[in-house]
Amino acid sequence: MAQEDSITHLDFTNLLASGALLREVSGEGSEQPPRVLLLWGPFRPSSEDKKQEISVSCPLFYESDHLQFLVPSKHQWIGASDLARICLRYIEDFSEPPPAFAWQEPVRDEYESAFARIQNLIQQGQIDKAVPVVFARAQAKVTAVVKARWILELLQAPLSLHVHGIWNQDEGLLGVTPEILFDFRGRELTTMALAGTLAKEDGSANDLLRSSKDQQEHRYVVEDLRNELSRLGHVRVGPTEIKELPSLWHLHTKITAQLRDEPDVADLINRLHPTAALGVFPRQFGWRWMAELPGQQGRGSFGAPFTVRMGSDRVRSLVAIRNLQWQGENILLGSGGGVVKDSRIEPEWIELQRKRQSVLRLFGMAK
């Protein structure tokens, strides 16, 4: 494992200027401490004939069919605790205070308009579910020290959450998603259905398990993934369980597939993104029309497939939710929630607020 002193102050400064990261644990149930893959910019486009290269891709949500993998100038694995110490030391070298964020909350009228359009399509029998998103917005400069603070905070998140990010001097994304689009090693693929949410302050795990609305929403995601993966191999669907996060409960179903052929990453992403957890069910209706819903301006990569190739036969693709995005001094904090026939405006609006608050807590910006 990489040692802390193998990353110099200059190395870390360069990483904060242009870089990417992904935290993972060394194997299911492993007692080894977590590691982080660090990728330094500047990045160059990956060649199709060099798929074994370590590389990263994070397209815009609505442009996932224009996939471009980027190869770092260098990469390194490091212990998560070592990286946290480096972040802390870097922050202490500066007197820069934490920025004050004044969040402009999403416009409820816009959400109600999007909700009504989706419900109209459901009543017409054209779809069963769609997932509108809303954004809180803030103005602040995301300096190198701010990035170091955010990384330090996110490294404290439970290991069930995937710390990820990519950035340069002008824009970027950092997050801690609970959801993977897929993870494969060879022909063994793992994914999940993660849909149906309840904030801990609003009820218990049993309340979520008893919610017919959330159970239905979750089943659409399971069915969507099963349908797509069954075209590629043998699919096994696990039991639906509760996934516990610091302030939220989620319904969670593990899904695995033994693929007949070696998977193509771009094909997998085009087949699976977005699942019914972020898109539309059934997907045959199409999903890009959601870009026309009110309040979607500048959605960027919220919900996009953040994908890292970690060698010739290992790829992890995350669903980029629970994150902050920035471009210049414009910062976005998104949240989304599935709308089905039994959905009602007020509980959905509260759920969206709870999700954003959970993100702010993970970034150390709320109690």
N, C-alpha and C positions, 0 to 999 in steps of 0.2 A: 504494500500500500504506500502511496506517496506520502512523504513526510512534510510537515508544515514548512520547514526551512527550505524546501525545494521550490517554493514560490516566493520570490523576492517582492519588495515593496514596488519596484518598477513593473514586475510581472503583473501584480494585482492592479496597479494603476492602468496598465494597458488593457487588462481584461475589462475593467469598468468602462473604458472608452468604447470598446467594441468586443462583444463576446456573447456567450450563451452558456447555459448550465442545465443539468438534469440530475436530480437526486434519486438514487435508488438504493434498495437494500440488496445485499448479496444473497439472493435466493429466498424462497418462501420459508418463513419460520426460522430463518437463520439467526443465530445469536451474534453474528459478527456485526460490528458497528456499521452504520450506513456510510455510503460513499457518495461523492458528487463528481460527475463528469464535467470538467470545465473545457470550454472551447474558446479559443482566442481568435478575434478578427485581426486583420481584414480577412473576409471570406472570399472564396472563389467558387464558381459553379462547378458542380460535380459532373464528371464524364459518365455517360451511360455504361461504358465498358469498365468502370471502376466502382462497381456497386459495393465492393468490400471496404471502401473508404469510410471512415467515421465522418458523418455529415449530419446536418440539421436542416429542417424545413418548417416554416411557419407561414403558410399562405394567408391571404384574406379569406374570411369565411365564405364569401360568394365566389371566390376564384380558386377553389381547391383543384379544379381541373387543369390549372396552369402551375403544376407542381415544379418547384426548383429546389434541389438539395444543394446546400452550401457546405463547402469543405473549409474547416478552420486552418489558420496558419500553423497552429499547434493545438494539442489537446493533452489533458492530464486528468487522471483520477486522483482524488484527495479525500481524506476522511472528512465527514461533515463537521465533526467537532474541531478539526484543524482549520477548516475554512471559516468557521464561526470565530475562532480566535484571531485569524487574520483580519476579518471584517472589523472586529472590535478594536484591534490595534490601529487599523487605518482610520477609523472614526475618531479615536482618541488623539490622533496626530493633528486634527483640525479643530478649530473652535467654532465651526459652523453649527448653528442651532438647528434643530429639526424644523422643517417648514410648517407653517400653519396652513391647513387646508380648509377652505370654505366651500363645501359641496353644494352645488345647485342640483336639487332633486329632480327626478324625471317629472314630466308634465303628465298629470293624471288624465287629462282630457285626451291626450294622444293615445295613452294605453287603453282607455275605454273605447276609443274608436277602433283600435286594432283588435281588441277583444270582441267587439260587436261583429266585425267582419269575419273573424274566425268562427264565431258561433253561427253566423248566417250560413257559412259553407257547411258546417256540421249539420244544421237543420235541413239543408238541401240534400244531405246524404252524399256529398262529394268527398268529405274527409271525416275522420274520426278524432283527429288531434292535430294541433299545431302549437308551436312554442314561440310566442312573441318575447322580445327582450326589451329592456329599458335601460337607460344610462343616467347615472349621476355624473356631474361634470365639475371639474375644479381647474383653477389656474395656478400653476407653480412651476418653478424651474427644477427639473430632475437632474441634480448635479451628481458627480461621482460619489460624494458622501451620502447623498440620499439613496442611491442604489445600494451602497454598502449597508446602510441601515436596514433597508428593505430585505436584502438577502439574509442579514443576521436574524431578523425577526422570523422570516419564513423557515429558516433552518430549525426553529424551535417547534414547528408544526408536527403533529403526529405522523408517524411513518406510513400511515395509510393514505397520506396525501402526497401527491407528486409535485415537488418543487421544480419549477421550470422557468425558463426565460430566455429572451434573446433581445439584444439592444445594440445601438450605436450611439454616436454623440447626440443625435437629434431625436430619435424615437426608439420605442421599445415596448416590451411586455414582460411582466413578472407576475407569477401566480403560483397557486398551490392547489391544483385540481384534485378532486377525489375520483375522477373518471378517466378510464383509458378507452381509446377507440379500438386498439388491438395491441397485442404484444405477441411476437412470434420468435421462436428459435427453431430453425429448420422448418418442419411442416406442422409443428405443434403451435396452434394459435389459441390465445386466451383473450376474451373480451368480457364485457359486463353490460347488464341493463341496470342503469342507475336513474330511477325516476320515481317520484313520490317523495315529498319532503314535508317535514314538520319541525318547526323550531322547538327546542326543549322548553322554552318559556311558554309555549302554547299547548303543550301536551306531552304524553309519554310515548314510548316506542309502541306500546300496545294500542294506543289511539291510532297511530299510523297504520298498524297492521289491520285494524278494524275498518279503516276508511275505504269504502267501496270505490269512491272517486279515485283515490290514489292507487288502489290495486288495479283498476282498469287502465289508468294511465301507464302503469308499470307494465302490464301485460302487452300493451301495444309495442313497447320497446323490445320486449322479449321476442314477440312474434316477428317484428321487423328484422332483428338480427338473425333469428333462426332461418327465416326465408332467404336472406342473402347468403348466409354461410353454407346452407344446405346445397347450394349450387357448386360449392367448391370442395366439399368433403363431408365427413361424418360429424354431426353436431351433437354435443351433450349439454343439456341445460340442467343446472343445479337448482337447489331449492331457493325460494325467495326468503331473504333474511333481512335483518336490520343492520345497516352500516351506521355506526355512531361516530359523529364528528364532534369537535369541541362544543358547538352550540346548536347542532342540527341532527335530526334523524333522517336517514334515507332508506328507501327500499332498494335492495341490492340482490341481483341474481348473477352468479358466475356462469359464463358460457364458454365452452371449449370446443375446438374443432380440430380434427385430424385431416389436414388438407391432402388432396390427391396429388397435387403438383407443387413444386416450389413456388411460393407466392411472389407476385409482383407487387411492390409497395404501392405504386401509383394506381394499379388496378384495385387493390384492396381499399385504398382511400376513396376512390371514386364509387366503389360499391357501397361502402358503409357510411361515409360522411354525407350529410349529417344523419345520425340515427334518429329514431322517433323521440329520443330524449332531447334533441335540439332542433329537429326539423318538423316534418309533416308525416302523418300516417293516414292512409297508405302512401308510400313514397311515389307510387305511379302518378299521383296527382301533380307532382312537381313541388319544388320548395323555394325556388329562387324568387317567386312572387312575394315572399315575405319581405324582401328588400323594399317593397313599395309601402309597407305598413308605416304608419306615423311613428316618428321617434327613432328611426333606424340610422339616421345620418352618422357617418363615421364609425360604423360598427367595427370596422377593421378586422382583427383576428379573434374577436370574442366567439368562442365555440368552435374555432378552426382546429384542424388536426396538426398539433405540434408534434413533429416526428423526428426521431433521432435514430440513425443507423449506427449501430455499435459494432459493426463487423459484417462479414459476408452473410451470416445467417441469423443475426439478432437485430430486431427492429422493435422499438416501442413508439407508439403513436398515442398521444394524450388528447383529450378533449379540453381545449384551452378555455376553461371557465374559472371562476374565483380568482380573477386577476385584475391588475391595473395595467392600462395601456396609456402611452403618452406619445405625443407628437409636438415637438417644441414645448410650449408651456401648457398645452391642452391635455388634461388627464381625464380618462374615462374609467368609470367603475360600473360594470354591467351586471345585470341579473336577468334570468329568464325563468319561465315556469310554464308547464304544459297546460293547455286549455282543452278540455273535453266537454262532452255534453252537460255533465253535472257541475261544471265549474261555475263559481260565482265571483263577481268582481271583487268584493271586499276581502275575502280570504286570500284570493290570488295576489292582490295588491300588498297585503301584509306579508305574504310569503316572499315577494320580491324584495321588500324592505329588509326582512330578516336575513336573506342571503347576502345583501350588500353589507349589512352590519357584521356578519360573520367574517367577511373578507377584511373589513377594516380592523377587526380584532386581530386577525392573523398577521396583518401588517403593523400591528402595534399602534394603531390610530384610534382605537375605541376600547372601552372597558367591557 
